[in-house]
Amino acid sequence: MSKTLPIAVQVYSVREEAERDFAGTMKKLGEMGYDGVELAGLYGKSAEEIRDSIKAAGLTAISAHVSYDELAGDLEKTLQDYETIGCRYIVIPWLGEDRRFGAALYEETIKGIPVISEGCKKHGMTLLYHNHDFEFAKTPDGTYALDQLYAEVPADVLGAEPDTCWIKVGGPDPSEWLKKYSGRCPLVHVKDFRRKADGVDLLALGEGEQDFPTLVKTAKECGAQWLVIEQDDHPYGTPMGDMKKSLDYLRELGKESDMTKIIKAGVVGCGGIANGKHLPAIKRNGKIELVAFCDLIKERAEKAKEEYGTPDARVYTDYTELVKEDVDVVYVLTPNNAHAPVSIAAMKAGKHVMCEKPMAKTYAEAKEMVETAKETGKILTIGYQNRYRADSQYLKSVCEADELGDIYYAKAHAIRRRAVPTWGVFLDEEKQGGGPLIDIGTHALDLTLWMMNNYEPASVTGSTYRKLADQTQTGNAWGDWDPEKFTVEDSAFGFIKMKNGATIVLEASWALNSLDVDEAKTSLCGTKAGADMKDGLRINRVHHGRQCVEKPNLGAGGVAFYDGEEERPQDIEAEIFYNAVTKGTPLTVKPEQALVVTQLLEAIYESAKTGKTIYFD
């Protein structure tokens, strides 16, 4: 467990010892096996002295409790001290009675928190709030006061450090509370207690009422980065003795309850696809540690590290340095022209690779990736996550059961009406290798080939068009594009003949004047039945001499759902990749399949350029 969630101690738990001998106390905590500390004051010492004592003990200064009034009083000086110490988080430990919900200074406080948060960000830190039980008093509208605070201040301004003891004393179940604010709680206070007539006794972990196996599991699932042990009082033991017992309890709990193998990952490319798909999925997975980030723009890598990385994650601007890291896997999330060189370098360095789609800019590059995977024995898979949708999974099972018969005609649909991506490098032919065909057409073609289980093309005839790219009043979903930067096609079409005689028509466009809009979908025509994804999944057949259409119910209880909730395709993708790496289970997206997709895309471009049909041996 400690590999997944490092463990820190709130120094307030041993405040008297720290007051007498701060450096010696840090040394003892480091020798116990703690990973880090959370400060509650500087004990009359300079920031440099605090920093050096923590560092000498082999600990990480992850955070500090600092009162709202101290922060508001001299924000810059206060933050400079904690930046010097190396803290990543500043935590407001409570709000005084006059600053709580409904009190005289509440509105002033709500306005002041964003100012403090912005100051924290300038110093490379994140602002959090630590609750007590009194914040679970009900507001006039029936919500908790703490809910009101988190509703009025956005998560990117104020994160949370849930104190699980005071949550339970206040009323809610701590695990459910963590789920409620999943993704907002990088630090979680673990604290045990036993109720008594006039309050509670605070105890070493495992001696009270808390369900820590569930709490720890939930904390990991909800994106926590650290567990922080805090015990304000020690009625039945000594401060250092209780800290040792609590740490030993968590370590033992980890051995008993979490035998899951944790793998380390590096990420090359920290742009849109990383932040929109892979990094959140990895975080939710909980079994993949992100320990290295690389991007040509260093600030993007640093931002990704801050949100998704381990506390000691490294940042690079050169992927050749990242692949030297002690990581098990590398995620390649770059523009298309970098897919092959980064993937090949990672595999030659002994890393397994998850590469975003398309496999590569060219067929030759993709082929070299497949060959490298075979030579090195490393796992290589490609990010065709649409295979994991509920409708895709169901249709695949239908095809595998031969319910459609011989599929001899199919259409691969990737049509948008006016939805050209205007950010990043989408419009850059040099970096991407093409436009909608290689961007979204690749998903539709992958789905179609996968359903047919047919990867033997005979010939391709293709056409590409740049008919709308020079328009200026575009009605585009993401605002008008720049015609001068629009160097790729705006639509493309392919006619593919397979060696077994089957025919596939591929249509791909970001901006087609059409009301028939479909993206990452397929239509299949077989000898027994047909299927399409036009209006949900539809299967058409003749049954008892009558034409009929079946529409499977893919709601709760369907093939891609768990406990009544739909699983995200990217989450399934992350889990399959993890299992392939740790258990040797089969990949869903094999590199040899993705290679054929790239081969066909390139052939369509070549056919469009030459005006000739491309034939394969």
N, C-alpha and C positions, 0 to 999 in steps of 0.2 A: 504493500500500500504506500509506503513512503516514497517509492519512485513515482507514483501517480500523484499523490498529494503530499508535498513536504509538510513538515510539522514545525510550527513556531510556538514560542511562549510569549504571552503578554507579560512584560516585565513588572507590571503592577502586581502580579501574583507573588513576586519575590521582592517587593519594593524596599523592605527594611534591609535586606541583604545588599541590594543594589546601592542603597544610600551609604552603607558602611564601606563597601568595596565593590565598585562597579566592575572593574576589570576582572577581579577574582570571581565575581558572580557569573559573568559572561563565560569565563573559562570553565567553570563547573557545568554550566548548561551545555556548552559545546561538548564536554566530555561525556555528559549523559547521552548525547546523541541527537539533540535538537538540531534542526536545519536552519532555523532563523529566529529572530526576535521581533516583537512589536513593542515599541517604546511608549512610555507614559511619562514624559518629562526627561530632562537632561541631567538631573541630580547635581546641579551646580557646576557642571563640566562644559567645556567647549565642544562644539560640534566635531572638531577634529579629534579630540580625546575620545569621544563616544565612538566615532567611526573606527579609530584604531583599535580600541578594546574589542569591539564586535568582530572586526576582521581577524585580530590575533587569535580569537577563540574559534575561528573557522565557521562563524555564523554569518547569516545574511540579514541585514536590516531591511525588513520588508515593508514596514509601515510604522506609523506613529499616531497615537491618540493626541489630538490637539484641540482645545476648546474653541468653540465658535468665537468667543470674545477675544482670545489670544490671536486667532487668525485675522479677525476684523481689525484688531488694534494695530498690528504691524505686520501686514501680510508678507511683504517682500523679505524682510529680515527673517521671519519665521520660516518661510519656505526655503530660503537660501541655506539656513542651518540644516534642514532635513535633506535637502539635495546634497549637501556636503557629506552627510552621513550615508547617503545612498538609498534612502527610502523610495519605494515605488508608489506607496499609497499614503495619503493623509486622511485620517479618520476623525470625524467629529464624534466624540464619545457619548454626548448627550446634549440636550438643549435645556437650559434653565427654565424654570416655571414661567417666566415672563416671555419666553420665546416659543413656547409650545402652542399647539393648535388652539385657537380661540383666545389666546392671551394678547396683551397689549403690543408686544413686539413681534408677533408671528409674521405679519405681512412684511415688516422690515427684514426679517430673517429669510423669508422666501426670496426676496429681492437680492439679499446679500450673498446667498449661496452661489449663484452663478458667477459672481465676481470672484469669490474664493476659488471656485472650480477653474475659472479661466487662468488665474494665477498659478494654480497647481499644474495645469497643462503646460504653461510656459517653462516650468521647471522640470518637466518630464514626469510628473506625478498625476495620480488620479484621486479624486475626492470621493470618500465614502461616508456613510452614516452608520453608527452603531446604536442599536436600539436597547431599550430597557422594557420592563413589564408595564410601566405606566403609559406607554404609547399604544397599549391595546385597550384603552378606554374608548368607548363608542362615541362617534360624532353624532350630531343631530340627524344625519341622513342614514345612520345605522352602520357606517363603515368604521374601521379602526383609524385612530389618529395617524398611525404610521402609514396606512394606505393613502391617507390624504396628502401627507408629505411627498410620497413617491409619485402620486398622481400629478401634483402641482409642479414638481421639479423633474425634468426628463432624465432618463437613465444615463444619457451621455454627459449630463451635467453632474449628477449625484448617483454614485453606485451605492451598494449596501454591504455592510458587514453584519450579517445576522448573528445575534447572540442567541443560540439555541435554547439556553436555559431560560432567559427572560421571555422568549417567545412562548415556551410551554407554560411558564408560570402565568403569563398574561392570558392564556386561553387556547390559541391555535396549536395544531400539531406542527412541530418544527419542520418535518419532512415535507408536508404539504405547503408550508410557507416558502420553503426553498424552491419547490416546483413553481409556485405562483410567481416568483421573481427570478426564474431561471435565466441565466446569462447576465444578471445584474450583480451577482455576489461572488467576487473573486476571492474574498477572504471569509471564512466561516469560524465563528467562535464556538468551540466545543467546551461545554461546562456542565457538570453534573450537580444534582441537588436532591434533597429529600425534604418534603413538606413537613411542617410542624404547626402547632396551633397559632403561633404568632409570626409566621413567615416561612422561611426555608433555611436549611443548613446547606452550605456549599461544600461539596465533597470532591475527592479525587475521582477521575473518570472510572466508570464501572461500579461505583459504590452506591449510586442513587437510582433515580427513576428513568433516566434517559435510555432510549433505544438506539445505542450508537451503531450497531451493525447497519440498521436502516438509514440512519442519519448520514453516515460516512458514504454509503453507496449513493444516496440521493445527492449529496454534495458534489460528488464526482460527476454524476450524470448531468447536473445543472450548471456545470462549468466552473466550479470552485478551483482555485489555483493553490490555495494554502488552507490548512487547518490550523487554527490558533487556539492553544490551550490557555484558558484563563480560570483562575480560582481566586476570588476576591479575599476570602477568609479561609482559615484553616482550623476549624473547631476541634478536629480529631487527629491532627497531625501537624507536621512542620511544613513551611513553605517549600523548601527544597525537596523534602521527602515526598510531599504530594505531587510535585512536578515530575519526580522520577517515576512514581507509581502511575501517573496519568500517561506519560510517554510510553512506558512499558506496556500499558494496557492497549494503547492504539497500535503499537508495533505488533503485539500478539494478535490483536483483532485482525490486522492485515494478513498475517500468516494463515489464520484460520478461515477467513471469509473471502479473501481475494487472492486466489492463486492464478489469476489471469496474467498472461504474459504481456508485458508492456513493450511496445516497440517504439523506437525513436525515428522521427521523420525530419527531413529537411525539405524546404519549399523553395523552388526557383520560380519567380514570378509572383508578385504580390498585388496584382491589379484586380480587375472586375471579376473574373471567373474564380479567382482565389477567394476573395471576400464574399462573393455572392453564393458560392457553391461549396467548395472543398473545405475551407477553414472552419466554417460553422459545423459541417458534417463531422469533421475530425474531432472537434470539440465535444459534440454530442456523443460520439463514439466512446470516448473516455479511455480507450486502450492504446491510443497513439499519442505519444508526446512530441510536440513540435519544438525542436531544440535548435533549429537553424533556419534563417530566412535570407533570401537573396533577391535583390531587384536592382536594376540599373539605376533606379531612383531610390537612394538610400532611405529617404524619409518614408517611403511606402513600406519598405521592409521593417523599419523601426516601428511603424504604426501596427503592422501585422503582429510583430513580436509582442508589443504591449497588450494587444487584445487576446492573442491566441497562444503565445509562446510560454514556455517554462520561465521561471525567474532568471535563469542563467543562460537563456537562449542567445545565440550569436547572430550577428547581422553581417551580410556580405553584399558587395556589388559585383563580384566575380564568381560565376558558378563553379569554376575550376577549383576554387578554394573551398566552397561548400561541400563538394563531393568528397573532399578529403576528411570531412568530419566523421565522427563515430556515430553514424546513423544507419538504421536498417533499410530505410526506404527513402526515395526522393520523389516528390510530387513535381512534375514539370508542367507549369501553368503559364507559359510564356506565349508570345505571338508564334504563329505557325512555323516561321523560318528558324526558330531556335529549338523546336521540339526534338529533332534528330540529334544535333550535336550535344545537347544537354543530357538527353536520355542515354546516348551511347557512352558519354563520359561517366555518367553515374553507374551504369552497369559494369563498365570496365573497372570502376573503383570498388566493385563488390556490393552495390546497392540494388535492391529491387525498385522498380519504377512504375508509377502511375502517371501516365501522360495524357493530357487533355486531347480532345478531338480537334481537328482530324489528326491522324497519326503523324503526318509530316507534310511539308509543303510539296514534296515530289515523291514519286513512286520509288526512285532510286534510294532516296534517304530512308523511306519507310522499310524498304527491303534490307538495308544495312542495319536498321534497328532490330529486325527479326533475326538476322544472322548473328548479331551481337548477343542477343538474348540466348540463342542456342549455344554459342561459344562459351559464354560465361556461366550458364546455368541459372541466370537470374530471372525472376518473374517480371514480365512486361505486360501491362494491360492498358487499354485506352478508354477515355471517359465518355463512352456512349451510354449515359445514364438513362436514356429513354427506354431502354430494354427493361428497366425495373418498375415502370409504371404498372398500375393494376391492369389496365386494358392490354398492355403489351404482354404481360405475363400470362393472362388468360388466353389471349390469341395464340401465343406460342404453345400452350398446352393443347389447344385445339389442333394446331398444325402437327404437333408431334403424335397426336392420336390418329392422324390421317383422316380427320373428319372433313377436310376440304378436298381430299384426294390429290391428284396431280395438279399442282399450281403451275399453270402455263402462261398466265398473264397477270401482271401486277403494275400498280402505279405507286410511285414514291412521291409524297406530297410535302412541299416546303414553300408554301405561298403566303406572303404577307401582302396586304394591299398598299399601304404606305407606312412602313415601319423600318426605315433605314437607320441602323445604329450610327450615330454621329460622333461617338467618343472613341478614345483609344486608337487602335490601328486597323479597325475594320475596313476602312476605305483605302488602305495602303496595299497595293498589289505586291510590292517588294517584300513586305513583312508577312503578308497573309497568303499570297499565292493565288488569290481570287476573292470574289465577293460572296453573294448568297449561296452559290453552289457549294463552295468549300466550307461555308459557315453553317448554314442550316440544312442545305441539301444533303450534307454528309450524314446527318441524323436520320433523315427519311430513307436514304439508300441503305444505311446500316440496318434499320428495322426491317426493310423489305427483304434483303438478302438473308437475314437471320430467320425470318419466318419461313422462307422458302428452303432454307438450308442448302442454298445453291451458290457456290463460289467459283464457278467455272465459266467465265465470260468468253464469248466467241468474237463479238464485234461491238463497236460503239459508234454511233453517229450523234454529233452534238451541235448545238447552236447556242451562242451567247449574245446578249444584247446590252447595249448601253444607250437606251432610248430615252430615259427619263432623267438621267443623271445631271443634265445641263439645266434643268428647270430650277427656278428660284422661288416661286410661290408653290410650295410642295404639299402642304397639308400633312406633313410628316408627323408621326406620333411623338418624336423626340426633337421637334423643331427642324427648321430648314437645314438641309445639308449644304456644304460648300462644294459647288461643282468642280472647282480647281483641285480639291483634295479627293474627289470621287474618281479614283483611278482604276476601279474594278467594274465588272459587269453589274447591272441592276437586275438581270434575270438570265436564266440559263435552262436549257432543256436537253435531255438526253434520251436516245433510243438505244436500248441495250438488248442484244441477242445473246442468250446463254447457249452453251454447247449442247444442252439437252433439248434445245428448241424453244425454251421459254422466252418470253419477251417482257421487258421492264421499261416503263416510261417514267422518267424522272423530271419533275418540274420544281424549279427553285427560283424564288424571287423575293427581294425585299420591298419592291415597289411596283406591283403589277396593278393595272386598272382592272381589277376583277373583284367581284363579290364572293367568289368561291375561294374562301381563305382557309387554309389548313397548314399546320406546321408540325413536323415530326410525326407524320401519319402515313399509313399504308392502306392500299386496297388490293385484295387478293382474289383471283378467280381460279377456282379449281374444278376438277371434274365432278366432285360430289357436292360442293357448296362454295360459296364465296363469303368474303368478309371485308368490312371496311371500318374506319374510325371516324366517319364523317359526322355522325350524330350520336356520339358515344360509340361504343363497340356494337356493331351489328353483324349478325351472321345470317346470310340468306341461303335457303335451301328448298328443296321439294320434299315435303313430308306427307305420307299417305296420299300421294297424288296431288297435293295442293302446294302452291307457293306460300312460303311463310318466312317471317323475319324474326330472329331471336335477338333480344337485347339483354345480355347478362346483367344482373344486379351486382355492381362492383362497389357497393357501399360497405358499411361496417359488416365485418364477417367475411368480406371478399378476400381474394388471394393476397393482396398487398396490404392488409390491415392487421393490426395487433391491438388487442384489448379495445376494439372499437375505434381506434384512431389510425388514420392513414399514415403509413410510413413514407417518408420522403425518398424518392429514387436515389438521391445522392447519399442518404444514410445507408441504404441497402448496398450501394456501390462501395462505400467505405468499409462496411462490414465484410463483404465478399473479398475485397483486397486484403484486409487484415487476416481473415481466415486462410487465404491462400498462402500468405507469408508465414503465419505461425503454425498452421496445421497441414499445409500442403493440399488443401481442398481445391477442386477445379475452379478455374476462372470462368465467368460468364462471357466476358469479352476477350477472345483470344487474339493475339497480335496477328496471326495469319489471316484472320477474318478482316481485321481492320486494314491490313495490307491490300486486300482486294478492293475495299472501298476507295482507298487512295488511288489505286491503279485505274479504276473506272472514272473517278473525278478528273484525273489528269488526262485521260483519253478523251473525255468530253471537251475539255479545253483545247486539246490538240486538234480534234476534229473540227471544232468551231474555227480555229485559226487557219487550218489548211483547206477546209471545205471538203475533206475526204473522210471516208469511213475508216476507223482504226480497227485492224484485225489482230487477234491474239493467236499465238501458236497453240 
